[in-house]
Amino acid sequence: MALTVALAQFNASVGDISGNIDTMRQFYNDAVKSGADVIVFPELCVCGYPPEDLLLRPQFLQDNFDAVKRFAKGCSKGVVIVGFAQQENEKRFNSLAVIEKGQIQNIYHKNILPNYSVFDEKRYFEKGSDPLVIDVKGMKIALTICEDIWEFDHLDKLKISLKNSMIVNISASPFNLGKINQRQEMLSKCAKHFDCAVAYCNLVGGQDELVFDGRSMFADSSGSIISQAKAFEEDILIADIGRGKVENIKAHKAFPEPMQLEPIEAVYKALLLGTKDYLSKNGFSKVLIGLSGGIDSSLTAAIAVDALGAENVVGVTMPSRFSSAETISDAEKTASNMKLAFHTIAIEDILKAFDNTLKMLKGWDDEGLAFENLQARIRGCILMSMSNQFGYLVLTTGNKSETAVGYSTLYGDTAGGFAVIKDVPKTMVYELSGFINELHGKEFIPVSVIERPPSAELRADQKDSDSLPEYDVLDNIIKGYIEQDMSRKELVEAGMEDEEILRITSLIDRNEYKRRQSPPGIKITPKAFGKDRRMPINNRYRG
């Protein structure tokens, strides 16, 4: 006999327990109307993921459990699988509840706790028990939570065969480039190993630096990924499961989409969702961006417009004596192309006033780095003053390449509330800009912006290449050193120049203090600055 299984991926907000339950109720009702026997929700969906130190509050944990019990009362049909955080005998668990006939019938605690990358589960949770197997209409279903299925050998502890049965996995797996391939491979191996179907339900939505991409899926006993839910959107994916096979695929809210997105499209969608959710979940409706006429600020503006609508994006250009006519014109053209509100606030008089005041200090001059950075700090002050006055969130525009080596001004261009492209390497900035223009079918980001050599324009005739290697070289070193944890020796063996490696890695290490004081940004690479990479500020190791 086949079971109809619904995977309900939705956008949960951390801490909004009642709001999450309300959304779950809507998805439950839709699934029941579609004839679902089993309705599956993601990991920790009741409280949102990751709840971090909220888990240290006993009342938060009690509210979680109370919400699950309230939700259960309305679940009179089908078997419902729900992820939540639970406290039991002074211990905390990452748990799932099995709900049937209006009551919690069973609870399973996550067994394998990840403690790497952005995950801190051993800080909060105790290791759970052996896997839980339930019976629904004669079919055995093994219940697992996220990492349980990534290290699925522990499922062999089961004394029963899962052949012609099913494994259900609820997950909160954040997006990064290449992650979807890893998930599909893992599910395929698991399904073949146990000779059964696998139903995988993932969270969707932005939470601080993380974006959860959904893409819940079914695999059959052959290891084939049969169908996958929408990427970066709420969705219900429904299928009939019988004797290890997955049949009669149907998506309640959308047709199943292709298994893969092109990498650049996936990054674009992650940036859109991360930006939109950061604004909405933190109570902002409009953003403010310093438009320099350069590619980074233009890309940031384009993402903001596509995520929020042009009516919710305000651009400001703040030229000084070093701003070229071309960049001033391109800032205006960018705003015009994107149809966003635009202001020009010249900073030359302010710069002169600061300069004259600081000349009272012996040693101050208008030729050095301090004077260059003063311009960025004036601009940051203007943007933050406007933010304060009008309630707009300032989006900073620094990319991963600049963030890595400290090519930014503390309290200047780092001033703001959210760093949209913080984890986007400069080479990908160009790729994204081209993709967005193709998507819009027009010159959304001016071609002149894309083609001009990048410059901070803080002194006459300045170019980024005066201080940094070409960006393809820089990004290659950053990828090896940061994302792959390669040593200096390994970077040399990979064909990079030793002198350049030493210079760039030293800059990366020395600028940790800047990154600690910069706003959060969206993780899109396998290892981002922030939670993903935690290095000491005082650090003399030069391996």
FISEVO-259663 format. One record per residue (C-alpha): residue in three letters; x negated, y negated, z negated. Coordinates in Angstrom, 2 decimals. Layout:
<sites>
{"ALA", {X, Y, Z}},
...
</sites>
This chain:
<sites>
{"MET", {0.00, 0.00, 0.00}},
{"ALA", {-1.34, -3.44, 0.92}},
{"LEU", {-1.57, -6.36, -1.49}},
{"THR", {-1.01, -9.92, -0.34}},
{"VAL", {-3.79, -12.03, -1.85}},
{"ALA", {-3.90, -15.84, -1.88}},
{"LEU", {-7.12, -17.79, -2.47}},
{"ALA", {-6.19, -21.26, -3.74}},
{"GLN", {-9.16, -23.59, -3.45}},
{"PHE", {-8.39, -27.05, -4.82}},
{"ASN", {-10.14, -30.23, -5.91}},
{"ALA", {-10.40, -30.09, -9.70}},
{"SER", {-11.48, -33.11, -11.75}},
{"VAL", {-13.71, -32.56, -14.77}},
{"GLY", {-11.78, -33.25, -17.96}},
{"ASP", {-8.42, -33.81, -16.24}},
{"ILE", {-6.94, -30.65, -17.68}},
{"SER", {-3.29, -31.63, -17.30}},
{"GLY", {-3.85, -32.98, -13.78}},
{"ASN", {-5.65, -29.81, -12.72}},
{"ILE", {-2.83, -27.67, -14.11}},
{"ASP", {-0.27, -29.74, -12.19}},
{"THR", {-2.17, -29.15, -8.95}},
{"MET", {-2.49, -25.45, -9.70}},
{"ARG", {1.25, -25.27, -10.24}},
{"GLN", {1.84, -26.63, -6.72}},
{"PHE", {-0.57, -24.13, -5.20}},
{"TYR", {0.98, -21.29, -7.21}},
{"ASN", {4.46, -22.14, -5.96}},
{"ASP", {3.24, -22.29, -2.35}},
{"ALA", {1.50, -18.92, -2.72}},
{"VAL", {4.58, -17.27, -4.23}},
{"LYS", {6.74, -18.59, -1.38}},
{"SER", {4.29, -16.94, 1.01}},
{"GLY", {4.81, -13.60, -0.72}},
{"ALA", {1.49, -13.39, -2.55}},
{"ASP", {1.06, -10.53, -5.03}},
{"VAL", {-2.21, -11.91, -6.36}},
{"ILE", {-3.03, -15.63, -6.59}},
{"VAL", {-6.66, -16.53, -7.27}},
{"PHE", {-8.00, -19.89, -8.52}},
{"PRO", {-11.67, -20.98, -8.77}},
{"GLU", {-14.16, -20.80, -11.63}},
{"LEU", {-13.50, -23.20, -14.55}},
{"CYS", {-10.76, -24.81, -12.46}},
{"VAL", {-8.70, -25.70, -15.52}},
{"CYS", {-11.35, -28.07, -16.88}},
{"GLY", {-13.38, -28.77, -13.73}},
{"TYR", {-16.99, -27.84, -13.04}},
{"PRO", {-19.51, -28.54, -14.47}},
{"PRO", {-18.03, -29.86, -17.73}},
{"GLU", {-21.51, -30.14, -19.28}},
{"ASP", {-21.53, -31.30, -22.93}},
{"LEU", {-17.75, -31.55, -23.05}},
{"LEU", {-18.13, -27.84, -23.77}},
{"LEU", {-19.70, -28.71, -27.12}},
{"ARG", {-16.42, -30.24, -28.30}},
{"PRO", {-14.15, -27.67, -29.99}},
{"GLN", {-11.04, -29.69, -29.15}},
{"PHE", {-11.95, -29.61, -25.44}},
{"LEU", {-12.14, -25.82, -25.55}},
{"GLN", {-8.87, -25.58, -27.45}},
{"ASP", {-7.18, -27.85, -24.91}},
{"ASN", {-8.47, -25.54, -22.15}},
{"PHE", {-6.90, -22.47, -23.68}},
{"ASP", {-3.64, -24.25, -24.54}},
{"ALA", {-3.38, -25.40, -20.91}},
{"VAL", {-3.84, -21.85, -19.62}},
{"LYS", {-1.08, -20.63, -21.92}},
{"ARG", {1.25, -23.42, -20.72}},
{"PHE", {0.44, -22.61, -17.12}},
{"ALA", {1.05, -18.91, -17.72}},
{"LYS", {4.62, -19.51, -18.90}},
{"GLY", {5.57, -20.69, -15.43}},
{"CYS", {3.96, -17.73, -13.65}},
{"SER", {6.80, -15.21, -13.56}},
{"LYS", {5.81, -13.66, -10.23}},
{"GLY", {2.61, -12.03, -9.12}},
{"VAL", {-0.73, -11.64, -10.87}},
{"VAL", {-2.66, -14.89, -11.29}},
{"ILE", {-6.42, -15.20, -11.85}},
{"VAL", {-7.49, -18.49, -13.48}},
{"GLY", {-10.94, -19.78, -14.50}},
{"PHE", {-11.31, -21.68, -17.80}},
{"ALA", {-13.68, -22.30, -20.73}},
{"GLN", {-12.94, -20.47, -23.95}},
{"GLN", {-14.15, -20.44, -27.54}},
{"GLU", {-13.90, -17.16, -29.39}},
{"ASN", {-15.35, -16.48, -32.84}},
{"GLU", {-17.62, -19.56, -32.66}},
{"LYS", {-18.93, -18.49, -29.25}},
{"ARG", {-18.24, -20.16, -25.93}},
{"PHE", {-17.52, -18.27, -22.73}},
{"ASN", {-17.06, -18.98, -19.04}},
{"SER", {-13.87, -16.99, -18.67}},
{"LEU", {-11.03, -15.95, -16.43}},
{"ALA", {-7.51, -15.14, -17.51}},
{"VAL", {-5.29, -12.51, -15.94}},
{"ILE", {-1.72, -13.83, -16.02}},
{"GLU", {1.35, -11.73, -15.35}},
{"LYS", {5.03, -12.07, -16.30}},
{"GLY", {4.46, -15.44, -17.94}},
{"GLN", {1.70, -14.32, -20.28}},
{"ILE", {-2.06, -13.92, -20.48}},
{"GLN", {-2.53, -10.18, -20.16}},
{"ASN", {-6.33, -10.01, -20.22}},
{"ILE", {-9.45, -12.17, -20.39}},
{"TYR", {-12.86, -11.54, -18.86}},
{"HIS", {-16.08, -13.38, -19.82}},
{"LYS", {-18.73, -14.10, -17.20}},
{"ASN", {-21.60, -11.65, -17.47}},
{"ILE", {-24.45, -13.19, -15.44}},
{"LEU", {-25.17, -16.79, -16.49}},
{"PRO", {-27.21, -18.86, -13.98}},
{"ASN", {-29.87, -21.08, -15.50}},
{"TYR", {-31.70, -22.57, -12.52}},
{"SER", {-31.32, -25.48, -10.13}},
{"VAL", {-28.27, -27.52, -11.26}},
{"PHE", {-26.98, -24.75, -13.51}},
{"ASP", {-27.31, -24.86, -17.32}},
{"GLU", {-24.93, -22.10, -18.32}},
{"LYS", {-27.16, -20.53, -20.96}},
{"ARG", {-27.10, -23.88, -22.75}},
{"TYR", {-23.35, -23.61, -23.14}},
{"PHE", {-22.12, -20.04, -22.77}},
{"GLU", {-22.69, -16.61, -24.24}},
{"LYS", {-23.17, -13.61, -21.98}},
{"GLY", {-19.93, -11.75, -21.40}},
{"SER", {-18.89, -8.15, -21.42}},
{"ASP", {-18.88, -5.41, -18.79}},
{"PRO", {-16.79, -6.04, -15.66}},
{"LEU", {-13.02, -5.95, -16.01}},
{"VAL", {-10.92, -3.77, -13.70}},
{"ILE", {-7.16, -4.21, -13.46}},
{"ASP", {-4.54, -2.29, -11.54}},
{"VAL", {-2.04, -4.11, -9.32}},
{"LYS", {0.52, -1.95, -7.55}},
{"GLY", {-1.84, 0.99, -7.58}},
{"MET", {-4.90, -0.91, -6.32}},
{"LYS", {-7.94, -1.33, -8.53}},
{"ILE", {-9.31, -4.89, -8.67}},
{"ALA", {-12.69, -5.64, -10.25}},
{"LEU", {-12.78, -9.21, -11.56}},
{"THR", {-16.00, -11.26, -11.46}},
{"ILE", {-17.09, -14.86, -11.88}},
{"CYS", {-19.56, -16.53, -9.50}},
{"GLU", {-23.08, -15.28, -10.35}},
{"ASP", {-21.67, -11.88, -11.33}},
{"ILE", {-21.42, -11.08, -7.64}},
{"TRP", {-24.75, -12.59, -6.64}},
{"GLU", {-26.38, -10.00, -8.88}},
{"PHE", {-23.78, -7.32, -8.27}},
{"ASP", {-25.84, -4.33, -9.43}},
{"HIS", {-24.25, -4.68, -12.88}},
{"LEU", {-20.93, -3.75, -11.27}},
{"ASP", {-22.37, -0.25, -10.89}},
{"LYS", {-21.71, 0.11, -14.63}},
{"LEU", {-18.12, 0.77, -13.67}},
{"LYS", {-17.34, 4.45, -14.09}},
{"ILE", {-14.82, 4.37, -11.26}},
{"SER", {-15.15, 4.08, -7.52}},
{"LEU", {-13.96, 0.87, -5.87}},
{"LYS", {-13.64, 2.51, -2.46}},
{"ASN", {-10.49, 1.28, -0.72}},
{"SER", {-10.01, -1.24, -3.54}},
{"MET", {-11.07, -4.86, -4.04}},
{"ILE", {-13.46, -7.16, -5.88}},
{"VAL", {-12.22, -10.66, -6.72}},
{"ASN", {-14.80, -13.36, -7.37}},
{"ILE", {-13.91, -16.83, -8.61}},
{"SER", {-16.65, -19.37, -8.04}},
{"ALA", {-17.88, -22.94, -8.38}},
{"SER", {-20.71, -22.85, -5.86}},
{"PRO", {-21.96, -26.31, -4.80}},
{"PHE", {-22.92, -27.17, -1.25}},
{"ASN", {-26.37, -27.51, 0.13}},
{"LEU", {-27.73, -26.87, 3.60}},
{"GLY", {-27.95, -23.14, 4.25}},
{"LYS", {-25.83, -22.12, 1.25}},
{"ILE", {-22.91, -20.84, 3.33}},
{"ASN", {-25.20, -18.36, 5.09}},
{"GLN", {-26.41, -17.07, 1.71}},
{"ARG", {-22.84, -16.66, 0.46}},
{"GLN", {-21.71, -14.77, 3.55}},
{"GLU", {-24.72, -12.47, 3.39}},
{"MET", {-24.18, -11.81, -0.31}},
{"LEU", {-20.47, -11.01, 0.12}},
{"SER", {-21.23, -8.76, 3.07}},
{"LYS", {-23.80, -6.75, 1.09}},
{"CYS", {-21.48, -6.44, -1.88}},
{"ALA", {-18.53, -5.26, 0.23}},
{"LYS", {-20.65, -2.63, 1.99}},
{"HIS", {-22.27, -1.50, -1.25}},
{"PHE", {-18.94, -0.78, -2.95}},
{"ASP", {-17.07, 0.13, 0.25}},
{"CYS", {-14.24, -2.25, -0.63}},
{"ALA", {-12.77, -5.61, 0.26}},
{"VAL", {-14.05, -8.75, -1.44}},
{"ALA", {-11.96, -11.88, -2.08}},
{"TYR", {-14.04, -14.97, -2.89}},
{"CYS", {-12.39, -18.19, -4.12}},
{"ASN", {-14.57, -21.30, -4.35}},
{"LEU", {-13.99, -24.76, -5.78}},
{"VAL", {-13.76, -27.85, -3.56}},
{"GLY", {-14.44, -31.54, -4.29}},
{"GLY", {-17.10, -33.97, -5.47}},
{"GLN", {-18.38, -34.10, -9.05}},
{"ASP", {-21.13, -36.65, -9.75}},
{"GLU", {-24.11, -35.44, -7.67}},
{"LEU", {-22.50, -32.18, -6.57}},
{"VAL", {-20.09, -31.42, -3.76}},
{"PHE", {-18.17, -28.15, -3.69}},
{"ASP", {-17.34, -27.15, -0.14}},
{"GLY", {-14.60, -24.55, -0.64}},
{"ARG", {-14.84, -22.09, 2.26}},
{"SER", {-13.19, -19.33, 0.26}},
{"MET", {-13.31, -16.09, 2.20}},
{"PHE", {-12.39, -12.45, 2.62}},
{"ALA", {-14.81, -9.66, 3.50}},
{"ASP", {-13.76, -6.11, 4.34}},
{"SER", {-15.45, -2.84, 3.43}},
{"SER", {-17.57, -2.91, 6.60}},
{"GLY", {-19.22, -6.09, 5.34}},
{"SER", {-17.57, -8.28, 7.97}},
{"ILE", {-16.44, -11.75, 6.92}},
{"ILE", {-12.89, -11.63, 8.21}},
{"SER", {-11.68, -15.13, 7.47}},
{"GLN", {-12.72, -18.32, 5.76}},
{"ALA", {-10.75, -21.25, 4.35}},
{"LYS", {-11.32, -24.88, 5.24}},
{"ALA", {-14.64, -26.55, 4.49}},
{"PHE", {-14.56, -29.58, 2.16}},
{"GLU", {-10.75, -29.56, 1.97}},
{"GLU", {-8.10, -28.08, -0.27}},
{"ASP", {-6.59, -24.96, 1.29}},
{"ILE", {-4.83, -21.67, 0.65}},
{"LEU", {-6.13, -18.62, 2.51}},
{"ILE", {-3.81, -15.62, 2.44}},
{"ALA", {-4.38, -12.07, 3.66}},
{"ASP", {-3.09, -8.55, 3.19}},
{"ILE", {-5.62, -6.18, 1.59}},
{"GLY", {-5.22, -2.43, 1.97}},
{"ARG", {-7.72, 0.44, 1.75}},
{"GLY", {-10.69, -1.93, 1.95}},
{"LYS", {-9.32, -3.70, 5.03}},
{"VAL", {-8.31, -7.33, 5.41}},
{"GLU", {-5.31, -7.90, 7.67}},
{"ASN", {-2.62, -10.41, 8.59}},
{"ILE", {-4.76, -13.48, 7.92}},
{"LYS", {-2.79, -16.65, 7.40}},
{"ALA", {-3.66, -20.02, 5.91}},
{"HIS", {-0.79, -21.83, 4.25}},
{"LYS", {-2.12, -25.37, 4.70}},
{"ALA", {-4.39, -24.93, 7.70}},
{"PHE", {-5.43, -22.39, 10.29}},
{"PRO", {-8.60, -20.52, 9.35}},
{"GLU", {-11.54, -22.38, 10.79}},
{"PRO", {-14.79, -21.13, 12.37}},
{"MET", {-17.20, -19.45, 9.97}},
{"GLN", {-19.88, -22.06, 10.53}},
{"LEU", {-20.16, -25.80, 10.92}},
{"GLU", {-23.16, -27.33, 12.60}},
{"PRO", {-25.55, -28.35, 9.80}},
{"ILE", {-25.33, -32.06, 10.54}},
{"GLU", {-21.51, -31.94, 10.52}},
{"ALA", {-21.56, -30.10, 7.19}},
{"VAL", {-23.84, -32.78, 5.70}},
{"TYR", {-21.59, -35.52, 7.07}},
{"LYS", {-18.48, -33.92, 5.52}},
{"ALA", {-20.28, -33.42, 2.21}},
{"LEU", {-21.29, -37.09, 2.10}},
{"LEU", {-17.74, -38.18, 2.90}},
{"LEU", {-16.15, -36.00, 0.24}},
{"GLY", {-18.81, -36.84, -2.34}},
{"THR", {-18.37, -40.57, -1.77}},
{"LYS", {-14.58, -40.47, -1.74}},
{"ASP", {-14.34, -38.40, -4.91}},
{"TYR", {-16.97, -40.39, -6.79}},
{"LEU", {-14.92, -43.54, -6.17}},
{"SER", {-11.50, -42.08, -6.90}},
{"LYS", {-12.52, -40.03, -9.94}},
{"ASN", {-14.27, -43.03, -11.49}},
{"GLY", {-11.43, -45.46, -10.86}},
{"PHE", {-12.92, -47.56, -8.04}},
{"SER", {-11.16, -48.37, -4.80}},
{"LYS", {-13.63, -50.63, -2.94}},
{"VAL", {-17.37, -50.62, -2.32}},
{"LEU", {-19.97, -53.29, -1.68}},
{"ILE", {-23.02, -52.72, 0.51}},
{"GLY", {-26.02, -54.90, 1.23}},
{"LEU", {-26.24, -54.81, 5.04}},
{"SER", {-29.82, -55.53, 6.07}},
{"GLY", {-29.39, -54.71, 9.74}},
{"GLY", {-31.44, -51.57, 9.17}},
{"ILE", {-30.46, -47.98, 9.75}},
{"ASP", {-30.09, -46.90, 6.10}},
{"SER", {-27.57, -49.56, 5.15}},
{"SER", {-25.74, -49.10, 8.46}},
{"LEU", {-25.42, -45.35, 7.89}},
{"THR", {-24.25, -45.91, 4.32}},
{"ALA", {-21.61, -48.34, 5.57}},
{"ALA", {-20.46, -45.89, 8.27}},
{"ILE", {-20.02, -43.10, 5.73}},
{"ALA", {-18.17, -45.44, 3.37}},
{"VAL", {-15.83, -46.59, 6.14}},
{"ASP", {-15.08, -43.03, 7.26}},
{"ALA", {-14.54, -41.91, 3.66}},
{"LEU", {-12.59, -44.86, 2.29}},
{"GLY", {-11.30, -46.88, 5.23}},
{"ALA", {-12.76, -50.14, 6.55}},
{"GLU", {-10.39, -52.17, 4.39}},
{"ASN", {-12.16, -50.84, 1.31}},
{"VAL", {-15.72, -51.66, 2.38}},
{"VAL", {-17.39, -55.06, 2.01}},
{"GLY", {-20.74, -55.83, 3.61}},
{"VAL", {-23.13, -58.61, 2.58}},
{"THR", {-26.23, -59.71, 4.42}},
{"MET", {-28.75, -61.78, 2.47}},
{"PRO", {-31.42, -63.10, 4.81}},
{"SER", {-34.67, -64.76, 3.76}},
{"ARG", {-37.39, -66.43, 5.84}},
{"PHE", {-38.72, -62.97, 6.69}},
{"SER", {-35.47, -61.68, 8.13}},
{"SER", {-35.65, -61.49, 11.90}},
{"ALA", {-32.96, -62.83, 14.16}},
{"GLU", {-32.49, -59.27, 15.42}},
{"THR", {-31.71, -57.76, 12.03}},
{"ILE", {-29.40, -60.63, 11.08}},
{"SER", {-27.55, -60.12, 14.35}},
{"ASP", {-27.41, -56.35, 13.86}},
{"ALA", {-25.95, -56.70, 10.37}},
{"GLU", {-23.18, -58.81, 11.87}},
{"LYS", {-22.72, -56.37, 14.74}},
{"THR", {-22.53, -53.41, 12.35}},
{"ALA", {-19.78, -55.12, 10.35}},
{"SER", {-17.94, -56.03, 13.53}},
{"ASN", {-18.16, -52.51, 14.98}},
{"MET", {-16.87, -51.03, 11.75}},
{"LYS", {-14.26, -53.76, 11.21}},
{"LEU", {-15.25, -54.35, 7.61}},
{"ALA", {-15.22, -57.56, 5.57}},
{"PHE", {-18.58, -59.33, 5.88}},
{"HIS", {-20.36, -62.16, 4.07}},
{"THR", {-23.66, -63.95, 4.66}},
{"ILE", {-25.47, -65.25, 1.58}},
{"ALA", {-28.86, -66.73, 2.40}},
{"ILE", {-31.39, -66.29, -0.39}},
{"GLU", {-34.15, -68.68, 0.74}},
{"ASP", {-33.22, -71.49, -1.65}},
{"ILE", {-32.88, -69.04, -4.54}},
{"LEU", {-36.24, -67.52, -3.63}},
{"LYS", {-37.90, -70.94, -3.64}},
{"ALA", {-36.38, -71.78, -7.02}},
{"PHE", {-37.66, -68.53, -8.52}},
{"ASP", {-41.05, -69.05, -6.91}},
{"ASN", {-41.39, -72.60, -8.24}},
{"THR", {-40.43, -71.47, -11.72}},
{"LEU", {-42.85, -68.54, -11.72}},
{"LYS", {-45.69, -70.75, -10.49}},
{"MET", {-45.86, -72.07, -14.04}},
{"LEU", {-47.51, -68.71, -14.81}},
{"LYS", {-51.21, -68.54, -14.04}},
{"GLY", {-51.86, -65.93, -11.39}},
{"TRP", {-48.44, -66.01, -9.72}},
{"ASP", {-48.56, -66.34, -5.95}},
{"ASP", {-46.23, -65.89, -3.02}},
{"GLU", {-48.47, -63.52, -1.09}},
{"GLY", {-48.37, -60.33, -3.11}},
{"LEU", {-46.11, -57.39, -3.81}},
{"ALA", {-44.37, -59.10, -6.74}},
{"PHE", {-43.14, -61.86, -4.42}},
{"GLU", {-41.91, -59.29, -1.90}},
{"ASN", {-40.02, -57.42, -4.59}},
{"LEU", {-38.56, -60.65, -5.95}},
{"GLN", {-36.48, -60.88, -2.78}},
{"ALA", {-35.06, -57.41, -3.34}},
{"ARG", {-34.27, -58.27, -6.96}},
{"ILE", {-32.45, -61.44, -5.95}},
{"ARG", {-30.36, -59.40, -3.54}},
{"GLY", {-29.65, -56.81, -6.21}},
{"CYS", {-28.57, -59.54, -8.61}},
{"ILE", {-26.18, -61.01, -6.03}},
{"LEU", {-24.61, -57.64, -5.30}},
{"MET", {-24.19, -56.76, -8.96}},
{"SER", {-22.70, -60.20, -9.69}},
{"MET", {-20.15, -59.68, -6.92}},
{"SER", {-19.45, -56.20, -8.27}},
{"ASN", {-18.89, -57.66, -11.72}},
{"GLN", {-16.59, -60.37, -10.40}},
{"PHE", {-14.47, -58.35, -7.97}},
{"GLY", {-14.66, -54.82, -9.37}},
{"TYR", {-16.33, -53.29, -6.31}},
{"LEU", {-18.82, -50.44, -6.71}},
{"VAL", {-22.23, -51.20, -5.19}},
{"LEU", {-23.56, -48.44, -2.95}},
{"THR", {-27.34, -48.35, -2.77}},
{"THR", {-28.87, -47.44, 0.56}},
{"GLY", {-32.18, -45.70, -0.18}},
{"ASN", {-32.85, -42.34, 1.49}},
{"LYS", {-34.69, -39.31, 0.09}},
{"SER", {-37.97, -40.17, 1.79}},
{"GLU", {-38.10, -43.61, 0.18}},
{"THR", {-36.79, -42.35, -3.15}},
{"ALA", {-39.50, -39.69, -3.23}},
{"VAL", {-42.46, -42.04, -2.88}},
{"GLY", {-41.00, -45.02, -4.73}},
{"TYR", {-40.62, -47.15, -1.60}},
{"SER", {-37.99, -49.23, -3.33}},
{"THR", {-37.73, -52.05, -5.85}},
{"LEU", {-36.61, -51.25, -9.36}},
{"TYR", {-33.65, -53.53, -10.24}},
{"GLY", {-33.62, -54.59, -6.60}},
{"ASP", {-32.46, -52.24, -3.87}},
{"THR", {-32.09, -49.53, -6.53}},
{"ALA", {-29.42, -51.63, -8.29}},
{"GLY", {-25.96, -50.14, -7.83}},
{"GLY", {-23.51, -47.49, -8.89}},
{"PHE", {-23.90, -44.69, -6.34}},
{"ALA", {-26.61, -43.67, -3.90}},
{"VAL", {-24.81, -42.04, -0.97}},
{"ILE", {-27.87, -40.96, 1.06}},
{"LYS", {-30.26, -40.43, -1.87}},
{"ASP", {-30.86, -36.81, -0.82}},
{"VAL", {-30.91, -37.44, 2.95}},
{"PRO", {-34.43, -37.45, 4.44}},
{"LYS", {-35.20, -40.31, 6.81}},
{"THR", {-35.42, -38.02, 9.83}},
{"MET", {-31.90, -36.80, 9.03}},
{"VAL", {-30.74, -40.42, 8.68}},
{"TYR", {-31.37, -40.81, 12.41}},
{"GLU", {-29.67, -37.51, 13.19}},
{"LEU", {-26.59, -38.45, 11.16}},
{"SER", {-26.40, -41.87, 12.80}},
{"GLY", {-26.37, -40.29, 16.25}},
{"PHE", {-23.76, -37.75, 15.14}},
{"ILE", {-21.45, -40.47, 13.77}},
{"ASN", {-21.66, -42.44, 17.01}},
{"GLU", {-20.75, -39.28, 18.96}},
{"LEU", {-17.91, -38.59, 16.53}},
{"HIS", {-16.46, -42.08, 17.02}},
{"GLY", {-17.08, -41.94, 20.75}},
{"LYS", {-18.64, -45.39, 20.69}},
{"GLU", {-21.47, -47.48, 19.30}},
{"PHE", {-20.28, -47.43, 15.69}},
{"ILE", {-23.81, -47.89, 14.39}},
{"PRO", {-25.54, -50.26, 16.84}},
{"VAL", {-28.08, -48.54, 19.07}},
{"SER", {-30.48, -51.42, 18.42}},
{"VAL", {-30.38, -50.50, 14.71}},
{"ILE", {-31.22, -46.88, 15.48}},
{"GLU", {-34.03, -47.73, 17.89}},
{"ARG", {-35.78, -50.50, 15.89}},
{"PRO", {-38.88, -49.46, 13.88}},
{"PRO", {-37.83, -49.48, 10.20}},
{"SER", {-38.93, -52.40, 8.04}},
{"ALA", {-38.14, -53.75, 4.58}},
{"GLU", {-38.71, -57.29, 5.95}},
{"LEU", {-40.19, -58.59, 2.71}},
{"ARG", {-43.18, -60.15, 4.44}},
{"ALA", {-44.00, -61.29, 7.97}},
{"ASP", {-44.15, -58.53, 10.60}},
{"GLN", {-43.78, -55.79, 7.98}},
{"LYS", {-43.12, -52.20, 9.06}},
{"ASP", {-42.59, -49.07, 6.95}},
{"SER", {-45.50, -47.45, 8.78}},
{"ASP", {-47.83, -50.03, 7.18}},
{"SER", {-47.45, -48.20, 3.87}},
{"LEU", {-46.16, -44.76, 4.80}},
{"PRO", {-47.02, -42.06, 7.34}},
{"GLU", {-44.60, -41.45, 10.18}},
{"TYR", {-41.36, -40.16, 8.73}},
{"ASP", {-41.56, -36.72, 10.33}},
{"VAL", {-44.93, -36.22, 8.61}},
{"LEU", {-43.66, -37.65, 5.31}},
{"ASP", {-40.49, -35.56, 5.32}},
{"ASN", {-42.47, -32.42, 6.03}},
{"ILE", {-44.65, -33.02, 2.96}},
{"ILE", {-41.61, -33.88, 0.81}},
{"LYS", {-39.79, -30.73, 1.89}},
{"GLY", {-42.78, -28.56, 1.06}},
{"TYR", {-43.69, -30.23, -2.23}},
{"ILE", {-40.20, -30.88, -3.64}},
{"GLU", {-37.82, -28.39, -2.08}},
{"GLN", {-40.22, -25.44, -1.76}},
{"ASP", {-42.52, -26.15, -4.74}},
{"MET", {-45.60, -25.68, -2.58}},
{"SER", {-49.03, -26.44, -4.03}},
{"ARG", {-51.54, -28.78, -2.43}},
{"LYS", {-53.45, -25.72, -1.17}},
{"GLU", {-50.30, -24.21, 0.35}},
{"LEU", {-49.42, -27.50, 2.06}},
{"VAL", {-52.88, -27.62, 3.62}},
{"GLU", {-52.55, -24.01, 4.76}},
{"ALA", {-49.22, -24.99, 6.34}},
{"GLY", {-51.13, -27.42, 8.58}},
{"MET", {-50.77, -30.73, 6.74}},
{"GLU", {-53.67, -33.12, 6.18}},
{"ASP", {-55.23, -32.85, 2.72}},
{"GLU", {-55.84, -36.58, 2.28}},
{"GLU", {-52.25, -37.42, 3.21}},
{"ILE", {-50.93, -34.65, 0.96}},
{"LEU", {-52.84, -36.03, -2.02}},
{"ARG", {-51.64, -39.58, -1.38}},
{"ILE", {-47.98, -38.66, -0.92}},
{"THR", {-47.72, -36.14, -3.76}},
{"SER", {-49.38, -38.64, -6.10}},
{"LEU", {-46.78, -41.24, -5.11}},
{"ILE", {-44.00, -38.73, -5.73}},
{"ASP", {-45.29, -37.89, -9.20}},
{"ARG", {-46.02, -41.49, -10.21}},
{"ASN", {-42.55, -42.70, -9.26}},
{"GLU", {-40.53, -40.34, -11.42}},
{"TYR", {-39.84, -43.28, -13.76}},
{"LYS", {-38.10, -45.14, -10.95}},
{"ARG", {-35.91, -42.21, -10.05}},
{"ARG", {-34.78, -41.84, -13.66}},
{"GLN", {-33.41, -45.39, -13.52}},
{"SER", {-31.71, -45.07, -10.15}},
{"PRO", {-28.03, -44.24, -9.59}},
{"PRO", {-26.84, -40.70, -8.88}},
{"GLY", {-26.46, -39.54, -5.31}},
{"ILE", {-25.02, -36.63, -3.36}},
{"LYS", {-27.00, -33.38, -3.26}},
{"ILE", {-27.23, -31.96, 0.26}},
{"THR", {-30.66, -30.26, 0.33}},
{"PRO", {-31.67, -27.09, -1.54}},
{"LYS", {-33.45, -29.23, -4.15}},
{"ALA", {-32.47, -32.82, -4.87}},
{"PHE", {-33.81, -35.38, -7.33}},
{"GLY", {-31.81, -35.49, -10.54}},
{"LYS", {-30.39, -32.39, -12.23}},
{"ASP", {-31.89, -30.21, -9.56}},
{"ARG", {-35.52, -31.21, -10.18}},
{"ARG", {-36.46, -32.16, -13.73}},
{"MET", {-40.03, -33.35, -13.98}},
{"PRO", {-41.76, -35.16, -16.85}},
{"ILE", {-42.32, -38.88, -16.39}},
{"ASN", {-45.68, -38.67, -18.15}},
{"ASN", {-47.33, -36.11, -15.90}},
{"ARG", {-51.01, -35.80, -15.02}},
{"TYR", {-50.84, -32.43, -13.31}},
{"ARG", {-52.00, -32.67, -9.69}},
{"GLY", {-51.80, -29.07, -8.51}},
</sites>
